[in-house]
Amino acid sequence: MVTDVLSGPVLPATLLLGCMICWSVLAMLGAADLDMPGADIDLDADLDVDVGVGGATDGLSALCLRWANLKEVPIIIWLGTFSVIWWFISASLWSLMDSLWFDPPGWLWASLLVVKNIAISVPITKLATSPMKRWFASEKLAANSLIGKECQISSLQATPEFGQVKYKTEGAPLLLSVRTDGSHLAKGTTVWITHYDEKSRTYIVSATTTDAPTDDVTS
């Protein structure tokens, strides 16, 4: 069984699944953002591009992302679902069918089998994530509309370099990447959003009270 999950066509899926498991553990411990860098996809902006030399390609890419439910489902949730499905499809097909004809597969056949498994896994992931869309349905909030709102630190701590908060909505709470205005705030601290940094796409937060819990930082 170990050799099966480490075989050529299954190895990429095994590596992705392992990475997602590690990421999930770190996120639960508050050491990693649930929102992956670059995970914010502005599909509406992509669909508004003029159809020209590159416009048609950009619009098609946006439509593909929308079709795959990446507009409604957070990318980290989508990737987690995809990694499980891709690994299961890859391991099952290799054990039951592919190994009978392609053992050892060689890099060329292994690559083709990987592409085949991905092509099978993506539509299944779409079906699996479709019921999740209502879980993350919430009113559209412009970045600047959150300024002045209160939220709560959800990572182990929030610092000028890293942090994450939960902002309550009518649907599932939003997980926002934040930075503090200089202080180190512990998990559970209630903060308010002072402004939005468009360059880094993060929110700047400040404690709502002067006696907010902080973590001591030694230089």
Residue frames as qw, qx, qy, qz and C-alpha x, y, z in Angstrom:
[[0.000, 0.885, 0.466, 0.000, 0.00, 0.00, 0.00],
 [0.316, -0.768, 0.108, 0.546, 2.86, 2.39, 0.79],
 [0.370, -0.127, 0.605, 0.694, 4.38, 1.77, -2.63],
 [0.211, 0.642, 0.678, 0.289, 0.98, 2.48, -4.23],
 [0.083, -0.948, -0.268, 0.153, 0.60, 5.95, -2.68],
 [0.302, -0.732, 0.338, 0.509, 4.20, 6.81, -3.58],
 [0.622, 0.244, 0.604, 0.434, 4.02, 5.53, -7.17],
 [0.248, 0.031, 0.315, 0.916, 4.45, 8.01, -10.03],
 [0.170, -0.492, -0.523, -0.675, 0.77, 8.76, -10.86],
 [0.528, -0.695, -0.487, -0.027, -0.27, 8.89, -7.19],
 [0.578, -0.181, -0.267, 0.750, 2.72, 10.75, -5.72],
 [0.045, 0.309, 0.072, 0.947, 1.60, 14.32, -6.70],
 [0.546, -0.556, -0.363, -0.511, -1.82, 13.72, -5.11],
 [0.756, -0.394, -0.422, 0.308, -0.17, 12.27, -2.00],
 [0.428, 0.025, -0.171, 0.887, 2.10, 15.32, -1.70],
 [0.199, -0.430, -0.183, -0.861, -0.81, 17.76, -2.09],
 [0.689, -0.538, -0.425, -0.234, -2.89, 15.88, 0.47],
 [0.696, -0.260, -0.367, 0.559, 0.05, 15.90, 2.89],
 [0.212, 0.193, -0.049, 0.957, 0.52, 19.65, 2.41],
 [0.410, -0.505, -0.294, -0.700, -3.17, 20.32, 3.02],
 [0.750, -0.479, -0.450, 0.079, -3.13, 18.22, 6.20],
 [0.557, -0.126, -0.261, 0.779, -0.08, 20.11, 7.49],
 [0.016, -0.335, -0.119, -0.934, -1.69, 23.46, 6.57],
 [0.570, -0.556, -0.419, -0.436, -4.90, 22.49, 8.38],
 [0.722, -0.401, -0.418, 0.378, -3.00, 21.54, 11.53],
 [0.374, 0.011, -0.119, 0.920, -1.07, 24.83, 11.48],
 [0.222, -0.447, -0.276, -0.821, -4.29, 26.77, 10.89],
 [0.664, -0.568, -0.462, -0.149, -5.97, 25.09, 13.86],
 [0.658, -0.356, -0.287, 0.598, -2.99, 26.05, 15.99],
 [0.002, 0.967, 0.161, -0.198, -3.24, 29.61, 14.71],
 [0.491, -0.503, 0.397, 0.590, 0.18, 29.52, 13.07],
 [0.222, 0.059, 0.653, 0.722, -1.07, 29.90, 9.50],
 [0.398, 0.255, 0.024, -0.881, -3.70, 31.90, 7.68],
 [0.585, 0.329, 0.733, -0.113, -6.73, 29.97, 6.48],
 [0.530, 0.827, 0.088, -0.165, -6.76, 32.38, 3.58],
 [0.793, -0.030, 0.277, 0.542, -3.82, 31.37, 1.41],
 [0.121, -0.567, 0.214, 0.786, -1.68, 34.14, -0.11],
 [0.159, 0.212, -0.597, -0.757, -3.25, 35.19, -3.37],
 [0.113, 0.290, 0.950, -0.035, -6.45, 33.33, -2.60],
 [0.283, 0.619, 0.360, -0.638, -8.74, 36.31, -3.17],
 [0.301, 0.174, 0.713, 0.609, -10.14, 36.00, -6.67],
 [0.272, 0.488, 0.182, -0.809, -12.03, 38.99, -8.03],
 [0.402, 0.271, 0.818, 0.311, -14.14, 37.17, -10.60],
 [0.263, 0.848, 0.424, -0.180, -16.44, 40.08, -11.30],
 [0.040, -0.820, 0.304, 0.483, -13.47, 42.22, -12.26],
 [0.346, -0.216, 0.803, 0.434, -12.13, 39.50, -14.51],
 [0.375, 0.501, 0.769, 0.129, -15.46, 39.18, -16.31],
 [0.165, 0.904, 0.230, -0.320, -15.63, 42.90, -17.01],
 [0.354, -0.454, 0.475, 0.666, -12.48, 43.00, -19.13],
 [0.545, 0.617, -0.161, -0.545, -12.77, 44.06, -22.75],
 [0.892, 0.137, 0.413, 0.121, -12.62, 41.22, -25.24],
 [0.307, 0.863, -0.360, -0.178, -9.38, 41.83, -27.05],
 [0.508, 0.501, -0.698, 0.066, -6.04, 40.13, -27.41],
 [0.230, 0.123, -0.876, 0.406, -6.02, 38.85, -23.85],
 [0.466, -0.132, 0.265, -0.834, -9.56, 39.73, -22.72],
 [0.831, 0.007, -0.352, -0.431, -11.20, 36.58, -24.08],
 [0.628, 0.134, -0.713, 0.281, -8.64, 34.40, -22.31],
 [0.014, -0.162, 0.581, -0.798, -9.08, 36.26, -19.03],
 [0.633, -0.081, 0.051, -0.768, -12.87, 36.00, -19.29],
 [0.823, 0.053, -0.530, -0.200, -12.70, 32.27, -20.05],
 [0.411, 0.159, -0.736, 0.514, -10.42, 31.71, -17.04],
 [0.275, -0.131, 0.422, -0.854, -12.85, 33.57, -14.81],
 [0.775, -0.021, -0.197, -0.600, -15.77, 31.51, -16.12],
 [0.716, 0.107, -0.684, 0.090, -13.86, 28.30, -15.44],
 [0.160, 0.135, -0.674, 0.709, -13.15, 29.41, -11.88],
 [0.518, -0.077, 0.187, -0.831, -16.81, 30.31, -11.40],
 [0.805, 0.046, -0.461, -0.371, -17.89, 26.93, -12.82],
 [0.602, 0.101, -0.728, 0.312, -15.61, 25.14, -10.35],
 [0.540, -0.743, -0.390, -0.063, -17.31, 26.99, -7.42],
 [0.594, -0.050, -0.247, 0.764, -14.18, 28.99, -6.59],
 [0.075, -0.519, -0.086, -0.847, -16.30, 32.14, -6.40],
 [0.641, -0.568, -0.141, -0.497, -18.53, 30.90, -3.59],
 [0.916, -0.362, -0.115, 0.131, -16.25, 28.43, -1.76],
 [0.239, -0.875, 0.403, 0.124, -12.97, 29.60, -0.14],
 [0.625, 0.570, -0.529, -0.072, -9.99, 28.30, -2.10],
 [0.067, -0.435, 0.842, -0.311, -8.47, 26.58, 0.95],
 [0.683, 0.070, 0.575, -0.445, -11.71, 24.58, 1.42],
 [0.790, 0.525, -0.111, -0.297, -11.87, 23.82, -2.30],
 [0.376, 0.601, -0.702, 0.065, -8.24, 22.66, -2.37],
 [0.350, -0.285, 0.807, -0.382, -8.78, 20.49, 0.70],
 [0.797, 0.259, 0.376, -0.394, -11.76, 18.79, -0.94],
 [0.685, 0.634, -0.313, -0.174, -9.92, 18.43, -4.23],
 [0.083, 0.592, -0.789, 0.139, -6.83, 16.94, -2.58],
 [0.560, -0.095, 0.749, -0.342, -8.86, 14.18, -0.89],
 [0.804, 0.455, 0.230, -0.306, -10.79, 13.37, -4.06],
 [0.502, 0.721, -0.467, -0.101, -7.70, 13.48, -6.29],
 [0.123, -0.479, 0.851, -0.175, -5.77, 11.23, -3.95],
 [0.670, 0.077, 0.656, -0.339, -8.63, 8.73, -3.66],
 [0.765, 0.590, 0.014, -0.257, -9.16, 8.63, -7.45],
 [0.337, 0.716, -0.611, -0.015, -5.42, 8.31, -8.14],
 [0.262, -0.369, 0.861, -0.232, -4.81, 5.58, -5.56],
 [0.736, 0.200, 0.536, -0.362, -7.94, 3.62, -6.50],
 [0.740, 0.627, -0.103, -0.219, -7.35, 3.68, -10.26],
 [0.213, 0.664, -0.716, 0.039, -3.69, 2.80, -9.82],
 [0.397, -0.244, 0.839, -0.281, -4.46, -0.15, -7.55],
 [0.700, 0.298, 0.560, -0.327, -7.38, -1.48, -9.58],
 [0.728, 0.648, 0.223, -0.035, -6.51, -0.69, -13.19],
 [0.309, 0.907, -0.285, -0.027, -3.56, 1.47, -14.16],
 [0.366, -0.631, 0.684, 0.033, -0.85, -0.63, -12.51],
 [0.834, 0.146, 0.532, -0.002, -1.88, -3.61, -14.64],
 [0.688, 0.656, 0.199, 0.237, -0.73, -1.84, -17.81],
 [0.271, 0.850, -0.186, 0.412, 1.73, 0.85, -16.68],
 [0.663, -0.704, 0.253, -0.029, 3.91, -0.68, -13.95],
 [0.260, -0.534, -0.209, 0.777, 6.47, 0.84, -13.83],
 [0.383, 0.823, 0.397, -0.135, 4.84, 3.80, -15.60],
 [0.530, 0.177, 0.208, 0.803, 7.87, 5.94, -16.50],
 [0.074, -0.374, -0.215, 0.899, 7.70, 9.73, -16.38],
 [0.209, -0.007, -0.477, -0.853, 5.69, 10.14, -19.62],
 [0.444, -0.373, -0.762, -0.289, 2.90, 7.71, -18.77],
 [0.335, -0.428, -0.612, 0.575, 2.93, 8.87, -15.15],
 [0.017, 0.213, 0.010, -0.977, 2.37, 12.46, -16.31],
 [0.363, -0.145, -0.587, -0.709, -0.49, 11.43, -18.60],
 [0.456, -0.409, -0.789, 0.052, -2.10, 9.43, -15.80],
 [0.204, -0.350, -0.420, 0.812, -1.81, 12.42, -13.46],
 [0.202, 0.073, -0.240, -0.947, -3.57, 14.64, -16.04],
 [0.450, -0.261, -0.748, -0.412, -6.28, 12.00, -16.46],
 [0.401, -0.416, -0.726, 0.373, -6.84, 11.75, -12.71],
 [0.049, -0.274, -0.198, 0.940, -7.06, 15.54, -12.38],
 [0.308, -0.055, -0.475, -0.822, -9.58, 15.68, -15.24],
 [0.492, -0.375, -0.772, -0.146, -11.73, 13.15, -13.38],
 [0.389, -0.367, -0.594, 0.601, -11.28, 14.79, -9.97],
 [0.008, -0.022, -0.021, 0.999, -12.17, 18.39, -10.88],
 [0.463, -0.298, -0.448, -0.705, -15.81, 17.71, -11.89],
 [0.622, -0.396, -0.668, 0.104, -16.26, 15.51, -8.82],
 [0.329, -0.202, -0.382, 0.840, -14.86, 18.32, -6.66],
 [0.212, -0.173, -0.203, -0.940, -17.34, 20.71, -8.24],
 [0.609, -0.386, -0.577, -0.385, -20.19, 18.38, -7.29],
 [0.608, -0.321, -0.591, 0.422, -18.80, 17.90, -3.77],
 [0.239, -0.158, -0.247, 0.926, -18.40, 21.64, -3.15],
 [0.180, -0.419, -0.469, -0.756, -21.75, 22.72, -4.65],
 [0.519, -0.664, -0.533, -0.078, -23.67, 22.08, -1.38],
 [0.546, -0.352, -0.280, 0.707, -21.03, 24.12, 0.45],
 [0.192, 0.411, 0.219, 0.864, -21.86, 27.32, -1.43],
 [0.398, -0.739, -0.331, -0.431, -24.74, 28.17, 0.90],
 [0.713, -0.488, -0.296, 0.406, -22.44, 27.76, 3.92],
 [0.461, -0.220, 0.043, 0.859, -20.35, 30.68, 2.76],
 [0.091, 0.666, 0.475, 0.569, -23.16, 32.78, 1.37],
 [0.289, -0.629, -0.358, 0.627, -23.01, 36.23, 2.90],
 [0.272, 0.939, 0.179, -0.113, -23.63, 39.76, 1.78],
 [0.687, 0.409, -0.003, 0.601, -20.95, 41.23, -0.46],
 [0.389, -0.864, -0.085, 0.308, -18.83, 43.59, 1.56],
 [0.494, 0.770, -0.168, 0.366, -16.53, 46.12, -0.01],
 [0.665, 0.021, -0.430, 0.610, -13.15, 46.36, 1.70],
 [0.075, 0.299, -0.212, 0.928, -13.73, 49.94, 2.83],
 [0.584, -0.485, -0.279, -0.588, -17.18, 49.11, 4.23],
 [0.802, -0.314, -0.469, 0.195, -15.53, 47.13, 7.05],
 [0.322, 0.311, -0.343, 0.826, -13.61, 50.12, 8.38],
 [0.338, -0.363, 0.271, -0.825, -14.81, 50.91, 11.90],
 [0.857, -0.204, -0.314, -0.354, -16.30, 47.43, 12.41],
 [0.463, -0.568, 0.629, -0.259, -15.47, 45.24, 15.40],
 [0.868, 0.188, -0.446, -0.115, -14.07, 41.72, 15.06],
 [0.742, -0.586, 0.314, -0.081, -12.08, 39.23, 17.13],
 [0.124, 0.639, -0.752, -0.109, -8.54, 37.91, 16.84],
 [0.965, 0.005, 0.023, -0.263, -8.71, 34.24, 15.78],
 [0.721, 0.406, -0.474, 0.302, -5.00, 33.48, 15.35],
 [0.702, -0.338, -0.435, 0.451, -2.77, 32.82, 18.38],
 [0.241, -0.659, -0.131, 0.700, -1.80, 36.46, 18.20],
 [0.468, 0.809, 0.257, 0.245, -1.94, 39.43, 15.85],
 [0.532, -0.476, 0.120, 0.690, 1.21, 41.45, 15.18],
 [0.217, 0.757, -0.163, -0.594, 2.33, 44.16, 12.75],
 [0.065, 0.401, -0.799, -0.442, 3.49, 41.32, 10.48],
 [0.319, -0.106, -0.901, -0.276, 0.75, 38.68, 10.77],
 [0.283, 0.107, 0.648, -0.699, -2.72, 38.06, 12.12],
 [0.234, -0.266, -0.787, -0.505, -6.21, 36.82, 11.43],
 [0.301, 0.065, 0.480, -0.821, -9.64, 37.86, 12.71],
 [0.056, 0.429, 0.886, 0.166, -13.21, 36.60, 12.47],
 [0.220, 0.069, 0.022, -0.973, -15.84, 39.08, 11.36],
 [0.318, 0.341, 0.844, -0.265, -19.43, 38.00, 11.99],
 [0.271, 0.061, -0.432, -0.858, -21.90, 38.17, 9.11],
 [0.753, 0.017, 0.142, -0.642, -25.41, 36.86, 8.52],
 [0.919, 0.209, -0.323, -0.090, -23.81, 33.75, 7.05],
 [0.873, -0.169, -0.185, 0.419, -20.50, 32.14, 7.94],
 [0.304, -0.878, 0.082, 0.360, -17.99, 34.47, 9.63],
 [0.604, 0.756, -0.188, 0.171, -15.40, 36.06, 7.38],
 [0.791, -0.390, 0.086, 0.463, -11.77, 35.20, 8.03],
 [0.315, 0.938, -0.043, 0.139, -9.70, 38.31, 7.36],
 [0.749, 0.058, -0.165, 0.639, -5.96, 38.76, 7.18],
 [0.184, -0.968, -0.100, -0.137, -4.93, 41.64, 9.42],
 [0.569, 0.211, -0.355, 0.711, -1.97, 43.52, 10.82],
 [0.371, -0.778, -0.407, 0.302, -1.93, 45.55, 14.01],
 [0.177, 0.945, -0.014, 0.273, -0.92, 49.18, 14.37],
 [0.208, 0.677, -0.570, 0.417, 2.17, 48.15, 16.35],
 [0.546, -0.410, 0.568, -0.458, 0.94, 46.13, 19.31],
 [0.292, 0.108, -0.944, -0.112, 0.87, 42.35, 19.79],
 [0.626, -0.157, 0.175, -0.743, -2.70, 41.23, 20.54],
 [0.223, -0.126, 0.960, -0.117, -3.59, 37.79, 21.88],
 [0.225, -0.245, -0.842, -0.425, -6.25, 35.45, 20.55],
 [0.230, -0.626, -0.732, 0.140, -9.76, 36.49, 21.58],
 [0.159, -0.384, -0.147, 0.897, -8.99, 40.21, 21.74],
 [0.329, 0.789, 0.518, -0.019, -11.79, 42.38, 20.39],
 [0.333, -0.264, 0.254, 0.869, -10.43, 44.85, 17.85],
 [0.444, 0.776, 0.316, -0.318, -11.78, 47.36, 15.38],
 [0.676, 0.313, 0.374, 0.552, -10.69, 47.84, 11.81],
 [0.159, -0.712, -0.032, 0.683, -9.01, 51.20, 11.32],
 [0.424, 0.685, -0.260, -0.533, -8.24, 51.06, 7.61],
 [0.920, 0.226, 0.315, 0.052, -7.54, 48.82, 4.63],
 [0.223, -0.624, 0.550, 0.509, -4.12, 48.48, 2.99],
 [0.791, 0.528, 0.029, -0.309, -4.82, 47.95, -0.73],
 [0.326, 0.679, -0.654, -0.070, -1.18, 47.16, -1.53],
 [0.016, -0.262, 0.943, -0.206, -0.94, 44.20, 0.86],
 [0.593, -0.251, -0.546, -0.535, -4.71, 43.50, 0.79],
 [0.464, -0.262, -0.745, 0.400, -4.85, 43.35, 4.56],
 [0.314, -0.834, -0.270, -0.365, -6.79, 45.20, 7.25],
 [0.271, 0.320, -0.523, 0.742, -5.16, 47.24, 9.98],
 [0.580, -0.617, -0.494, -0.195, -6.72, 46.70, 13.39],
 [0.063, 0.435, -0.493, 0.750, -6.44, 48.25, 16.83],
 [0.253, -0.287, -0.861, 0.334, -7.64, 47.00, 20.23],
 [0.241, -0.700, -0.432, -0.515, -10.98, 48.39, 21.33],
 [0.579, -0.810, -0.072, -0.058, -9.78, 48.75, 24.95],
 [0.141, 0.816, -0.507, 0.240, -6.49, 49.84, 26.46],
 [0.499, -0.449, 0.702, -0.240, -6.33, 46.79, 28.72],
 [0.892, 0.301, -0.197, -0.272, -6.56, 44.27, 25.86],
 [0.851, -0.350, 0.356, 0.166, -4.50, 41.10, 26.40],
 [0.457, 0.790, -0.401, -0.077, -1.13, 41.20, 24.73],
 [0.961, -0.064, -0.050, 0.263, 1.72, 38.76, 24.34],
 [0.333, -0.836, 0.302, 0.313, 5.07, 39.90, 25.61],
 [0.807, 0.549, -0.034, 0.214, 7.67, 40.12, 22.88],
 [0.582, -0.660, 0.235, 0.412, 11.30, 40.07, 23.74],
 [0.490, 0.837, -0.223, -0.092, 13.77, 41.68, 21.39]]
